[in-house]
């Protein structure tokens, strides 16, 4: 581990190191008894080179057998089977798929038969939703009343398009979710201080958010560059969607600040592996 990986004072995220493979959990989700969740680190796998060591991305140049062994390891540590995972293919849009038992294993042990999906929702127990990261924002959703879950990928494009709202809307449509019953989390991702963006990206946010909201989201560096706070942008989207303020949580773990522990596209200049977020409804006895 690098010297800057200290989480003792972060009450929003817990780095579990007592398993074969370390992974993050989040207290706001750990207290919900009917789900299991986790977020991978770059530790505990067998991949080498720029993918060292827990790379969970097929198709990025790493050997497929290494990635599969990494899935076996992280699945064993968090507590599910790799054949129960359903994956996204992520194209930075806001398309949501309702995952069913027929989708189990797609993207892991069999091919996906769908494209253009950045978010997954389900109300079926035993299905492990998985989305992928290396700076972009993982969004976790749990409907505590109707026992439904959602997991979505939201980079800057997805955030401008309000992926968080799209996910809750899909949960409402398919499961009867009331936003007031939702617990929402912004997972590990790039922080404001590490995320400088150009004028065109800033303008996209200026066109989408109110002047008051922008005070939390954008700061002008004065040279045609801006610092962008995706954590705050997604918090405002959650609020606008109707999620209660007390049910909104931000992990406050930055992928770029902690690039020795987490893959970061920016910190590595694109030479990196892939992290994954996992969320499932547990089988009830």
N, C-alpha and C positions, 0 to 999 in steps of 0.2 A: 504493500500500500504506500501511497505518497504521504508526505508529511501534513497535507492539508485536509485529511479525511477524518475530522472529528465531529461527531454528531451528538455528543453528550448533552449539549444545551438545546438541541432541536427536539421539541416535544411533538412535532408533527410527523416525524419519520424515525423508524427504528431499523438499524442495520443488524440483521440476525447473522451471527457468526458461529453459532453453536451447531450448525449443520455441515454436511460435506461441502455444500455450495452456499456462500453468503448470498443473502437477498434482503431487499427492503420490505418492510410492512409499515402500515400507517395506522396509528391508534384509533383514528376515527372510523376505520373499517374493521379493525381487529375486534372492536366491541360489538359488532353485528354478528350474532351467533350463527346465522344460516349461510354465510359466505366464506370463501377462502380466497386469498389474494396474495400477490407478491409483485416485486419489480426486480429484475435481475441486475447484477453488477457485471463487471468484466472479469471477475475472479472465479476460479473453481472449475474451469473447463480444460479442454485439451488442444484447442486451436493455438497456432503459433504465428509469429511475425506480427503484422499489423492487426491480426484478429485475436491476439492473445487476451484472455484465453477462453472466456465464455461467450463466444460469438454465436448468436441465435439467428443469423441471417443466411438462408439458403440463397444461392445465386449471386453473391457478392464477391466470388472468387475463392472462397474457402472450400476445403474439401468437404463434400456432403457427408461423409462418414464421421468427420469431426463434429459437424454441426448436430448430427443425430445423437451422437454420444453426449454432447452438451445438453440437448433436450432431455435425455434420460436422466442426467445428473440434476438439473434444475427442477425437473418434475418430481424426482424423488425427495428433494429437500423441501419443496413447498408442500407436497402431499397430493399429487394427482398423477394420472397416467398420460404419457405423451399422445397416445392414440385417441384421447378425449379432447385434444386441443382443436379449436377452430381458428383459422388465421385470416387476416386481412391481406389485401395486396396494395393498398395505400397509394393513391394518386393525388393527394391533397385536395379532395373534394369533400362533400358532406353526404355522400350516399351511405345509408345504413342497411345492414342485412339482419333479418331475424334468424338467428342461429337455432337449428333444431338438431335432434339426434342424428339425422341423416348427414349432417355436416361434420361430424366428428372425424378428426384426422386429416381434414382437408388443408393442404399446405405443409403437412408434416409427413404422413405416410401415404397419402394419395393426393392427386392433383385437385386444385380448386376448379370448380365449374362455374365460377362467377368472377367478374372483373370490376374494377373501379370502386372498391369498397374500403372506406376508411373507418367505419364504425360497426360494431356488433352489439346486438341486444338479445336477451333471451329470458324466458321464464321457466326453462326446463333445467332441472337439477342434473349435475354431473357433466355439463358441457363447460369446457374451459375456454373462455374468450381470450384471445391473444392479439396484441397490437405491438408495433415496433418503433424503435426510437434511437436517436443519437444526437439529440438537442431539442427536437420537437416536443410538444406537450401531450402527455397522456391524461385523458379525462376519464375518471372512474365515476360511475353512477350506481346507487343502490336505492330502490324503492322499498322502504322498510315495511310498508303496509301490504303491498301486493306481491312481495318477494319476486321482484324483477331486477335485472341488472343491465348495465350498458358499459361499454369500454370503447373509447374513440381516440383517434389520432388527430391532433390539431396543431399543425405548424402555423406559420403566420398566415398563409392563405386560408387554411381551415378556420383559423380564429376570425379573420375578417368576414368569412362566410358564416360565422356563428355556428360552428360545429356542435358546441355544447347545447344550444337551443334545438338544433336539428335532432340530436340524440334524444333529448327529453320529449320532444314532440313525437318521435317514433315510438317511444315507450308509452306515451299517453294513447296513441292511436291503437297500438297492439295489445297493451296490457292494462289500460285504464289508469295509468299513473297520474297522480296529482303532484305537480312540482313541489308542493309543500311537504310531501312525504319523502322527498329525495335527499339523500346524503351525497354530496359531490366533492370530489378531490381533484386538484391539480397535482399531478405526479412529478417526479424528477425530470427536469428540463433546463434549458439555458436561462440564466437569470438576466435581469435588466443590464447589469454592469458589463456583462460579457457579450451583449447582443446589440452591436451597432448595425444600423440599416441605412439604406439610401433613401433619397427623396421620394421615389415612386412608391416604396413600401410605406413610408410615413403618410403619404397622401391617401393611400388606401384606407388607413386607419382613421385619418382625419375626416374622410367622407362617411365613415360608418358609425363613429362614436360621437357622443356629445362633447361640448367644450369642457364641461366639468369632468367627465370621464377621462378625457385626454390628458388631464393634469396628472393622473395616476399612470397613464399608459406610455406617453411619449415625452421625451425631453430633447430639445434642439441643441446640438453641439456647436452650431454656428458655422459649420463648414459644409453644409449640404448633407450632413450625416446626423443621425438621431439614435438615441438609445431607446429600445423598445422593450416594454415590460409585458410579456405574454401572460405572466401569472395574473397581473391585475386586469388585463383585458378579458381573460376568461372569468375572473371573479365577477366583473361587471355583466358579462353575458349570463352567468348563472343567476345573478340578481334580477336581470331583465326578464329571465325566463320564469321567474316566480319561486325560485328556490330560496328558502329562508336563510338569512345571513348566518345564523348560528349553525346551519347545516353545510356551510361552504368551508372547505379546508384547502390549504396550500402546503405542499410538502416542504417547500423551501430548501430543496436539494438541487443544486445546480450541476448539470452534467459537465459544463466547461470548467468550472472552478475545481471540480473533483475528477479531472480527466485520468488520474491514476486509478480510479475506482470505477468510473463510468465511461463508456464510449462517448466522445463528443466530435461531431463533424467539424465544428469550427476549430477546436483546439488541435485536432489532428490533421487539419487541412484536407479532410476527406479520406484519409488513410486509416480506416477503422473497421471494427466489427459492428454488430447490432445488438441493442438491448431489447428486452421484451417486458411488457406489462401483462399480468395474468389476473383473471377474475372469474370465479365460478360460484354457482349456487350449490351448496352441499346437499347430498341425499339426506332426507329426514327419516329417522327411524320411527 
